[in-house]
């Protein structure tokens, strides 16, 4: 199956491919180069250790106040 590349370098990924990857609207995909030079498309990992929210994931307590949660996110930098 083929897709046309726009002048901006954009392509439309066919719905069948997105479904096979388990990618929903708003989610991200990764393009990776395989050892043989092929480009592989895969669903991006949800967690990014560089984002403050992901750094704090699993550290918050259900009883925390909003201020405590904000401080936890700030301390993650």
Residue pairs with C-beta under 8 A, 6 or more apart in sequence:
1 14
1 16
1 17
3 11
3 12
3 13
3 14
4 11
5 11
13 29
13 41
17 41
18 24
21 29
21 41
21 42
21 43
22 43
23 29
23 43
27 43
27 44
28 43
28 44
29 41
29 42
29 43
29 44
30 41
30 42
30 43
30 44
30 45
31 39
31 40
31 41
32 39
32 40
32 42
33 39
33 40
34 40
47 54
47 57
48 54
49 55
52 73
52 74
52 76
52 77
53 73
55 73
55 76
56 69
56 72
56 73
56 76
59 72
60 69
60 72
61 68
64 72
